[in-house]
Structure formats: C-alpha cells, structure tokens
Amino acid sequence: MEHVHQPCPIEMLELDPFKKVSKEWMTINAGNEEKANTMTASWGGFGTIWERSVCFVFVRESRYTKEFLDREKGFSLTFFDPKDKQILKYFGSVSGRDEDKVKNAKMHFSFHKGIPYVNEASMVLICKKLAVVPMGKETIRVPLIDQMFYEKGDYHTMYIGEITNVMAR
C-alpha cells in the first residue's frame, strides 16, 4: 500500500478537539502487522502531561480493540474527512471479532514503526502508550454518570498516549 501521508510537526497541528473528537469522530487502531483492529471513538482529548504532548482515549472492557491496546506498546488515532462519516459508523457498528471490517470497507492498514493506522485517513496520530488507567464504579464521582453510562458495568479504560508522529494528507 502506497503511503500518501506526509510527516507534520506537532506544533503545526491545529484542530478543535471538541469538534474533531465528539462531532467528527476518530478511529483508534492497535495491533501489529499480523493482526490489527480499529474502532470508532467519540470520547477522548488532547493535552500535556509529564512534559509530553498526549492524547487520551477511552475504551470499554468489551471492545475487541482493547485486547490489542493492552498487548501493544503503541496505537494510532486516525481522522477522516467529514464526508466519510459512514465509514466511521460502520467501523463502530461491527466487531473485528466477527469480520475484517477494514477490508470490508475497502480500506487498508498501513504501519508506522509497527503501529497500524487506516491508510485512507486524512490525518494520523502515532502514539506511544504511557499509561493505562482502569475506570470503575469507585472512580466515578457523579452517581448519575455511573447510572447513565455504566448500567451494565461495562466500564472504560483510559489510555494516555504520547503523540510521537503526526501525518497528514
């Protein structure tokens, strides 16, 4: 697969995280060249911790991608053109346990230093996993949030990743 993404200095990254993540969505990609998976996400953000530029994403215990995130040292976030929202809906509605959803969407994984990303994305963030923070009933301080989002007990784990590379079309 031909790579069409060009490296971009992180200082040139300009995006509205509220719009980009919660409205336009992204995919979280993890695995290796033998097997990788992707999932759509609309929860997460960007910031600075430990003198590093980071992203943080949230993945439920039940998600197949979590197995890959837990096993590997890095992951990627990919962002698509807003016109490609149907692809993100598809990636979020089927499990990689049941089918090769990247192939079925006529897309492809490419790899940067062994970390998978969806090649057809408009922007790619390559991340080194820095922290894994399990969330549970004891971490939620607002009972209504626990009731609204975790009625079945399928809590999230927060992954903090250092953004090591930014690539864009």
Number of C-alpha atoms within 10 A of each C-alpha: 8 6 11 13 16 12 13 16 11 14 8 8 12 7 9 10 15 15 11 17 20 14 13 19 23 26 24 26 26 28 26 19 12 5 10 19 27 31 26 21 21 18 15 20 17 18 12 10 11 8 7 13 16 20 21 20 20 22 24 17 16 11 15 17 22 23 14 20 22 16 11 15 16 25 28 29 26 24 24 20 11 13 8 12 15 11 17 21 14 16 21 16 12 13 17 18 11 8 10 14 22 19 10 11 13 9 14 17 20 17 18 12 9 15 22 27 29 24 19 20 22 16 23 26 22 24 23 19 21 15 12 16 11 15 17 14 14 7 9 12 9 9 9 10 12 18 12 9 12 16 10 9 13 15 19 20 18 17 22 23 25 26 22 16 16 21 19 16 13
